[in-house]
Amino acid sequence: MNNSFILRGGIAFSNGKNNIITYSKGYVVCVDGVCKGAFADLPDMYKGLRVYDYGNNLIIPGMSDLHVHAPQYTFRGIGMDEELLEWLSRYTFPEEAKYANLDYAIKAYTYFTEDLRRCFTTRAVVFATLHNEATIELMNQLEKTGVITYVGKVNMDRNGGENLQEASAEQSLKDTVAWLDAIAGKYKNTMPILTPRFIPSCSDELMRGIGKLSKERGIPIQSHLSENKSEIAWVQELVPESTCYANAYEMFDTMGSKELPTIMAHCVYSDRLEMQILKKHGAYIAHCADSNMNLTSGIAPIKKFLDAGVNIGLGTDVAAGSSMNMLKTMLISLQASKMYYRLVDTSVKPLTFEEMFYLATEGGGSYFGKVGTFKDGYDFDAVVIDDSKMFSMRDMSVRERIERMCYNDADVSIRDKFVKGKKIFSAII
């Protein structure tokens, strides 16, 4: 299959956050890896292209995972009785320390990258560890998958423990520059992102250095914000002059800009002031409802942020999140939104399915540019889904079928997956 073709099937894609366009037996056109639109009837100008007819299968845009920890993949679903800070010290940091051993990293990242290749995700923003060699190995493996990613070598010069802590801010920055120089021009689909783990892990000197490096090299930043009440209190102790957690990032010049937006995971307890800071800088919230509930962190008021015009996408946050399945992430995010409305603030209505589908596709995809929908001019990322084993006596619309797919993903399977018009996975060998 070359980079110009047509897919036919049950098509669904977002046109803004409140509208899903569907065609029961429609066409979506790819020319040189770029989408030229979706249609109920194929325009004459495209009738010379080869048509791949998927019958009654669903065809949706690829999904973007804005927050996932690759080295944590091997212990997903373990240790969920702990809260964030205890979980990090007991499970996460000891596991990440093992990636100093390159042989361990090679094997572990093989599991992660193969799962990523086979799931609904076509774009991802990934945390690695503080180890340069292992991070480059992860990037090498990700490049082979065809999934488009940002990958970050983690920075942490304090509070990581004996085996997961860089010697100094100076050494951490030196190693980061060495990593960036080693990968410069090496990849087509795999890009670097600066990754101060969070303020408790990074000294003031290191945070300032990362902010400076981001501006000098034009490289974005990812981190964590307001996930857990104990974490927030800790940041206030560490940066007492800050007005809030987000302001502490601002003080170190690591909140980014609209031209180079930072991704902040969680924002469970972000108030009006933090929301204003996020919006001012054009930052993206990576909403991680699964991990927020697993680690008893809380429920983020995502509907409130969405209505305020803050950029938002979804994150699986493996391993605090239990799966890289974006359908599961959508479902748990919908359920969390309903519980926020019922138990926390009845003035904040639950997210609609249209809004959730948008966040998983076009909302998160916008971090990568024109990505996440089948509108004309967008990158052609698509997933073909077989839901034929989801038996029903009803004659369902495409809209009903994608909602049902989200709420009961056990009976659906991915048939083919495309990134920029290139097929990177097929269930049919």
C-alpha positions in Angstrom: 0.0 0.0 0.0 1.5 3.4 -1.0 0.8 6.7 0.6 -2.2 7.6 -1.6 -5.3 5.5 -1.3 -8.9 5.4 0.0 -10.4 3.5 3.0 -14.1 2.6 2.9 -16.1 1.6 6.0 -18.0 3.1 9.0 -16.2 6.4 9.5 -16.3 8.6 12.5 -14.2 11.7 13.3 -14.5 14.9 15.4 -15.3 18.3 13.9 -14.6 20.3 17.0 -15.3 19.2 20.6 -19.1 18.9 20.3 -19.6 17.1 17.0 -18.8 13.7 15.6 -19.3 13.3 11.9 -20.1 9.8 10.7 -20.7 7.9 7.5 -22.0 4.4 7.6 -20.3 3.3 4.3 -18.2 6.3 3.7 -14.8 7.0 2.2 -11.7 8.7 3.7 -9.0 9.8 1.3 -5.3 9.8 1.8 -2.9 11.5 -0.6 0.8 11.4 0.1 0.1 10.7 3.8 -2.3 13.7 4.2 -6.0 13.4 4.6 -8.1 15.0 1.9 -11.4 14.6 3.7 -14.1 12.0 4.4 -17.2 11.6 2.2 -20.5 9.8 2.0 -19.9 9.6 -1.8 -16.4 9.5 -3.3 -15.6 12.7 -5.3 -14.7 12.1 -9.0 -11.3 13.6 -8.5 -10.2 10.7 -6.3 -11.8 7.8 -8.2 -8.4 6.9 -9.7 -7.0 6.0 -6.3 -7.1 2.4 -5.0 -10.0 1.7 -2.6 -9.5 -0.6 0.4 -13.0 -1.7 1.4 -13.3 -2.7 5.0 -16.9 -3.5 4.8 -18.7 -2.9 8.1 -15.5 -2.2 10.1 -15.2 1.1 11.9 -12.5 3.6 10.8 -11.5 6.3 13.3 -8.6 8.7 13.6 -5.6 7.5 15.5 -5.4 8.4 19.2 -2.8 10.5 21.1 -1.5 9.4 24.5 0.0 12.6 26.0 1.5 10.9 29.1 3.0 7.5 29.5 6.1 6.1 31.4 7.8 3.5 29.2 10.1 2.1 32.0 7.1 1.5 34.3 5.3 -0.7 31.7 6.6 -4.0 33.2 4.9 -3.4 36.6 1.6 -1.9 35.5 -1.3 -3.0 37.7 0.9 -3.6 40.8 1.1 -1.6 44.0 -2.1 0.2 43.7 -2.8 0.3 47.4 -0.2 3.0 47.8 -0.7 6.8 47.2 1.6 8.7 44.9 4.7 9.5 46.9 4.8 6.1 48.6 4.2 4.4 45.3 7.1 6.2 43.7 9.6 5.4 46.4 8.4 1.7 46.8 7.8 0.7 43.2 8.7 3.2 40.6 12.1 4.5 41.6 13.6 1.0 42.3 12.3 -0.2 38.9 13.6 2.8 37.0 17.0 2.3 38.6 17.3 -1.0 36.8 17.6 0.8 33.5 21.2 1.6 34.2 21.6 -1.9 32.9 21.3 -1.6 29.1 20.5 -5.3 28.6 17.6 -4.9 31.0 16.4 -1.8 29.2 16.6 -3.5 25.8 14.3 -6.3 26.9 11.9 -4.3 28.9 11.4 -1.6 26.2 10.8 -4.4 23.6 7.6 -5.2 25.6 6.6 -1.6 25.8 7.1 -0.7 22.1 5.4 -3.8 20.8 2.3 -3.1 22.9 2.3 0.5 21.7 2.6 -0.6 18.1 -0.5 -2.8 18.5 -2.8 -0.5 20.4 -5.1 2.4 19.5 -2.3 5.0 19.9 -0.7 6.6 16.9 1.1 9.4 18.7 2.6 9.4 22.2 4.5 11.6 24.6 6.8 9.3 26.7 8.9 9.5 29.8 12.1 7.4 29.8 14.5 7.4 32.7 17.5 9.5 33.6 19.9 7.1 31.8 21.2 8.3 28.4 22.0 4.9 26.9 18.6 3.4 27.9 16.7 6.5 26.6 18.4 6.2 23.2 17.6 2.5 23.1 13.9 3.4 23.7 14.0 6.0 20.9 15.6 3.5 18.6 12.9 0.9 19.3 10.1 3.5 19.0 11.4 4.7 15.6 10.9 1.2 14.3 7.3 1.0 15.3 6.2 3.9 13.1 4.3 5.5 16.0 5.2 9.2 16.2 6.5 10.1 19.6 8.2 12.7 21.9 10.6 11.0 24.3 12.2 12.5 27.4 15.4 11.6 29.2 14.3 12.3 32.8 16.0 14.9 35.0 16.2 14.4 38.8 19.1 15.6 41.0 17.3 15.2 44.4 14.9 13.0 46.3 15.3 10.0 44.0 17.2 7.8 46.3 20.7 6.4 46.1 20.3 4.6 42.8 18.1 7.0 40.9 19.5 10.5 41.4 21.9 12.5 39.3 25.1 13.8 41.0 24.2 17.5 40.6 22.3 20.0 38.5 25.4 20.6 36.5 25.8 16.9 35.7 22.2 16.4 34.9 22.2 19.3 32.4 25.5 18.1 30.9 24.1 14.6 30.4 20.9 16.1 28.8 23.0 18.0 26.3 25.0 14.9 25.5 21.8 13.0 24.9 20.4 15.7 22.6 23.6 15.8 20.7 23.7 12.1 20.3 20.2 11.9 18.8 20.4 15.0 16.6 19.1 14.3 13.1 18.9 10.6 13.9 15.1 10.0 13.7 12.1 10.7 11.5 9.3 9.9 13.9 10.9 10.2 17.3 11.6 13.6 18.9 13.1 14.8 22.2 11.2 16.5 25.0 12.9 17.9 28.1 11.6 16.1 31.2 12.1 17.4 34.7 10.3 14.7 36.6 8.6 17.2 38.9 9.8 20.0 41.1 10.5 17.7 44.2 12.9 15.8 42.0 14.7 18.8 40.6 16.7 21.5 42.3 16.1 25.2 41.6 19.4 25.3 39.6 18.4 22.3 37.5 14.9 23.7 36.8 16.4 27.0 35.7 18.9 25.2 33.5 16.1 23.2 31.8 14.1 26.3 31.1 17.2 27.9 29.5 17.9 24.8 27.5 14.4 24.7 26.2 14.6 28.2 24.9 18.0 27.8 23.4 17.2 24.6 21.5 13.5 25.1 20.9 12.6 21.8 22.6 9.4 21.5 24.6 9.0 20.3 28.2 6.8 17.8 30.0 6.3 17.3 33.7 3.7 16.8 36.4 1.4 19.3 38.1 -0.9 19.2 41.1 -1.5 15.5 41.1 -1.6 14.8 44.9 -2.2 16.9 48.0 1.0 15.8 49.7 3.0 16.6 46.5 1.5 20.1 46.4 2.4 20.8 50.0 5.9 19.5 49.4 6.3 21.9 46.4 5.1 24.8 48.6 7.9 24.0 51.1 10.5 23.7 48.4 9.5 26.9 46.6 7.9 29.0 49.3 7.9 32.2 47.3 5.6 30.6 44.7 1.9 31.5 44.7 1.0 28.0 43.5 2.6 24.9 42.0 2.1 26.2 38.4 3.7 29.5 39.4 6.8 27.6 40.6 7.2 26.2 37.1 6.7 29.8 35.8 9.5 31.1 38.1 11.9 28.6 36.5 10.8 29.5 33.0 9.6 25.9 32.4 5.9 26.5 31.7 6.6 27.0 28.0 4.8 29.2 25.5 2.0 29.0 23.0 4.7 28.4 20.3 6.4 25.7 22.4 3.8 24.4 24.8 4.6 22.4 27.9 2.6 19.3 28.8 1.5 19.1 32.4 0.2 15.7 33.6 -2.8 15.5 36.0 -3.8 19.0 37.3 -6.2 17.2 39.7 -6.1 20.2 42.1 -5.4 23.0 39.8 -7.6 26.0 40.8 -8.6 29.1 38.9 -5.2 30.6 39.3 -3.4 27.6 37.9 -5.9 27.3 35.1 -5.1 30.9 34.1 -1.4 30.2 34.1 -1.9 27.1 32.0 -4.0 29.0 29.5 -1.7 32.0 29.4 1.3 29.7 28.4 -0.7 27.5 26.0 0.2 24.5 28.1 -1.5 21.1 27.6 -3.1 19.1 30.4 -2.6 15.4 30.0 -5.6 14.0 31.8 -4.9 10.7 33.5 -8.1 9.6 35.2 -7.1 6.0 35.6 -3.9 6.7 37.6 -5.6 9.5 39.5 -8.1 7.0 40.9 -5.7 4.1 41.2 -3.3 6.1 43.5 -6.2 7.8 45.3 -5.1 11.2 44.0 -8.6 12.6 43.1 -10.7 13.6 40.2 -9.5 16.4 37.9 -12.2 19.0 36.9 -11.5 18.4 33.2 -14.9 19.7 32.0 -14.2 23.0 33.7 -10.8 23.2 32.0 -12.3 22.3 28.6 -15.0 24.9 28.9 -12.3 27.5 29.8 -10.4 26.8 26.6 -7.4 25.1 28.1 -5.6 22.6 25.8 -6.3 19.1 27.0 -5.6 15.5 25.8 -5.6 12.1 27.5 -2.8 10.2 29.1 -2.7 6.5 30.0 0.0 7.2 32.6 1.2 3.6 32.7 2.1 2.2 35.3 -0.1 4.2 37.7 -2.5 3.8 34.9 -3.1 0.1 34.4 -3.2 -0.1 30.6 -2.1 1.6 27.4 -5.6 1.0 25.9 -6.9 4.4 25.0 -10.5 3.1 24.9 -10.2 2.1 28.6 -8.7 5.6 29.2 -11.7 7.2 27.6 -14.1 5.1 29.6 -12.5 5.8 33.0 -12.3 9.5 32.1 -16.0 9.6 31.3 -16.8 7.8 34.6 -14.6 10.1 36.6 -16.3 13.1 35.0 -19.7 11.8 36.1 -18.5 11.2 39.6 -17.0 14.7 39.8 -20.4 16.1 38.9 -22.3 13.9 41.3 -19.9 13.9 44.3 -17.8 17.1 44.0 -19.5 19.9 42.1 -23.0 19.6 40.5 -22.4 22.9 38.6 -19.8 21.1 36.4 -21.7 18.9 34.0 -20.1 15.5 33.0 -18.2 15.3 29.8 -20.2 14.1 26.8 -19.1 11.2 24.7 -18.5 13.7 21.8 -16.1 15.7 24.1 -14.3 12.5 25.2 -13.8 11.3 21.6 -12.5 14.7 20.7 -9.9 14.7 23.6 -8.7 11.2 22.6 -8.2 12.2 18.9 -8.2 15.8 17.8 -7.7 17.4 21.3 -4.6 15.5 22.2 -3.5 15.2 18.5 -3.3 19.0 18.2 -0.1 18.9 20.3 1.5 17.3 17.3 0.0 19.8 14.8 -2.8 19.0 12.4 -3.5 15.6 13.8 -6.4 13.6 15.1 -9.3 14.0 12.7 -10.3 13.3 9.0 -10.6 16.9 8.0 -8.8 18.1 4.8 -5.1 18.8 5.4 -4.6 16.7 8.5 -2.0 14.0 8.8 -3.6 10.7 7.9 -3.5 8.7 11.1 -6.3 6.0 11.2 -7.3 2.9 13.1 -9.5 0.3 11.5 -11.6 -1.6 14.1 -13.5 -4.8 13.9 -16.5 -4.8 16.3 -18.3 -7.7 14.6 -18.1 -9.8 17.8 -20.0 -7.2 19.8 -23.3 -8.9 19.1 -26.6 -7.0 19.3 -30.2 -7.2 18.2 -30.2 -3.5 17.3 -29.3 -1.9 14.0 -26.8 0.6 15.4 -25.6 3.8 13.9 -21.8 4.5 13.6 -22.1 6.9 16.5 -23.7 4.3 18.7 -21.1 1.7 17.7 -18.1 3.9 18.7 -19.7 4.8 22.0 -20.4 1.1 22.6 -16.8 0.3 21.6 -15.6 2.7 24.3 -17.7 1.3 27.0 -17.0 -2.3 26.2 -13.6 -2.7 24.5 -13.2 -6.4 25.3 -15.1 -7.4 22.1 -13.3 -5.2 19.6 -10.0 -5.7 17.8 -7.7 -3.5 15.7 -7.5 -4.7 12.1 -5.1 -2.1 10.7 -3.4 1.0 11.9 -1.9 3.9 9.8 0.4 6.8 10.7 0.8 9.5 8.0 -0.6 7.1 5.5 1.8 4.3 6.3 0.4 1.0 7.6 2.3 0.3 10.8 0.3 -2.6 12.1 -2.0 -5.2 10.6 -3.7 -8.1 12.5 -3.9 -10.0 9.2 -0.5 -11.6 8.4 
